[in-house]
Amino acid sequence: MKSLSTRCNDVLGRTWTRQCQGRYSYDIKLKYGNRLVEPDDPYVIHYMPPDKYLITMGKSKLDNAETVILSAKGFLDENNNIIEKLKYLGCVPYRFRFTEELVAHCKGRDRPDRLQGGYAHFTVLNYAVHDFNRKQEWISGWFLLVSIYSSLKK
């Protein structure tokens, strides 16, 4: 990854706490068409009050981290040691229903209720993709579709 998007500036150096982890569901895969993950792929969700979520898709060293700090170098532990370098990370600085549904799924709910901070108003999507070169074009396309869809919902 060359550099972080300026959309992520507000969350650099901030601490995230693990909220839950799970496996990507077939229903969410169908609804959002995310080509970067497959049903049953692992994910972990970290939270920063009042309404920010960090979602890591795929097997990652963040799976077991209770707290992480996002930096331009990667994800750090509380002693500023790198846990994992950034591979592909994008920030969605507005309400994102995908996050709300994934949090509900992770917590074993049938539908997304209001989250801790009300709604997911900021989401960091971190892809721990193993075959990154093959999936790189899908990543850009998925973020483009998310941006278009979100602008239509406003």
SULWO-V947821 format. One record per pair of residues at least 6 apart in sequence whose C-alpha atoms are under 8 Angstrom apart, sorted by sequence separation. I is the first residue (numbers start at 1). J is the second residue. If there is no record, write none. Layout:
# SULWO-V947821
i:I j:J
i:I j:J
This chain:
# SULWO-V947821
i:47 j:53
i:56 j:62
i:62 j:68
i:69 j:75
i:70 j:76
i:76 j:82
i:77 j:83
i:104 j:110
i:105 j:111
i:129 j:135
i:46 j:53
i:47 j:54
i:68 j:75
i:69 j:76
i:75 j:82
i:76 j:83
i:104 j:111
i:105 j:112
i:29 j:37
i:45 j:53
i:46 j:54
i:68 j:76
i:69 j:77
i:74 j:82
i:75 j:83
i:76 j:84
i:104 j:112
i:29 j:38
i:45 j:54
i:46 j:55
i:68 j:77
i:69 j:78
i:73 j:82
i:74 j:83
i:75 j:84
i:103 j:112
i:104 j:113
i:29 j:39
i:45 j:55
i:67 j:77
i:68 j:78
i:74 j:84
i:75 j:85
i:101 j:111
i:44 j:55
i:45 j:56
i:67 j:78
i:69 j:80
i:74 j:85
i:75 j:86
i:101 j:112
i:26 j:38
i:43 j:55
i:44 j:56
i:65 j:77
i:73 j:85
i:74 j:86
i:100 j:112
i:24 j:37
i:26 j:39
i:43 j:56
i:44 j:57
i:73 j:86
i:100 j:113
i:24 j:38
i:25 j:39
i:26 j:40
i:43 j:57
i:24 j:39
i:25 j:40
i:42 j:57
i:43 j:58
i:100 j:115
i:23 j:39
i:24 j:40
i:41 j:57
i:42 j:58
i:43 j:59
i:23 j:40
i:24 j:41
i:41 j:58
i:42 j:59
i:23 j:41
i:24 j:42
i:41 j:59
i:44 j:62
i:23 j:42
i:24 j:43
i:44 j:63
i:100 j:119
i:22 j:42
i:23 j:43
i:37 j:57
i:43 j:63
i:100 j:120
i:21 j:42
i:22 j:43
i:37 j:58
i:46 j:67
i:62 j:83
i:99 j:120
i:21 j:43
i:22 j:44
i:61 j:83
i:62 j:84
i:21 j:44
i:61 j:84
i:97 j:120
i:20 j:44
i:21 j:45
i:60 j:84
i:95 j:119
i:96 j:120
i:99 j:123
i:19 j:44
i:20 j:45
i:95 j:120
i:96 j:121
i:18 j:44
i:19 j:45
i:20 j:46
i:94 j:120
i:95 j:121
i:96 j:122
i:18 j:45
i:19 j:46
i:94 j:121
i:95 j:122
i:96 j:123
i:18 j:46
i:19 j:47
i:93 j:121
i:94 j:122
i:17 j:46
i:18 j:47
i:93 j:122
i:94 j:123
i:16 j:46
i:17 j:47
i:92 j:122
i:93 j:123
i:16 j:47
i:17 j:48
i:91 j:122
i:92 j:123
i:16 j:48
i:91 j:123
i:92 j:124
i:15 j:48
i:91 j:124
i:92 j:125
i:90 j:124
i:91 j:125
i:89 j:124
i:90 j:125
i:89 j:125
i:90 j:126
i:89 j:126
i:16 j:54
i:88 j:126
i:89 j:127
i:87 j:126
i:88 j:127
i:86 j:126
i:87 j:127
i:88 j:128
i:87 j:128
i:21 j:63
i:87 j:129
i:55 j:99
i:87 j:132
i:53 j:99
i:18 j:65
i:18 j:66
i:17 j:66
i:18 j:67
i:17 j:67
i:16 j:67
i:17 j:68
i:15 j:67
i:16 j:68
i:15 j:68
i:16 j:69
i:90 j:143
i:15 j:69
i:96 j:150
i:14 j:69
i:15 j:70
i:13 j:69
i:14 j:70
i:12 j:69
i:13 j:70
i:12 j:70
i:13 j:71
i:45 j:103
i:11 j:70
i:12 j:71
i:12 j:72
i:51 j:115
i:51 j:116
i:32 j:98
i:50 j:116
i:51 j:117
i:49 j:116
i:50 j:117
i:51 j:118
i:53 j:120
i:4 j:72
i:49 j:117
i:50 j:118
i:51 j:119
i:52 j:120
i:55 j:123
i:57 j:125
i:60 j:128
i:3 j:72
i:51 j:120
i:52 j:121
i:53 j:122
i:54 j:123
i:55 j:124
i:56 j:125
i:57 j:126
i:58 j:127
i:59 j:128
i:51 j:121
i:52 j:122
i:53 j:123
i:54 j:124
i:55 j:125
i:56 j:126
i:57 j:127
i:58 j:128
i:51 j:122
i:52 j:123
i:53 j:124
i:54 j:125
i:55 j:126
i:56 j:127
i:57 j:128
i:58 j:129
i:52 j:124
i:54 j:126
i:56 j:128
i:57 j:129
i:28 j:101
i:28 j:102
i:8 j:90
i:7 j:90
i:8 j:91
i:20 j:103
i:22 j:105
i:23 j:106
i:7 j:91
i:22 j:106
i:1 j:86
i:4 j:89
i:5 j:90
i:7 j:92
i:21 j:106
i:1 j:87
i:4 j:90
i:5 j:91
i:7 j:93
i:20 j:106
i:1 j:88
i:20 j:107
i:36 j:127
i:36 j:129
i:36 j:135
i:35 j:135
i:36 j:138
i:35 j:138
i:36 j:139
i:35 j:139
i:35 j:142
i:34 j:142
i:8 j:124
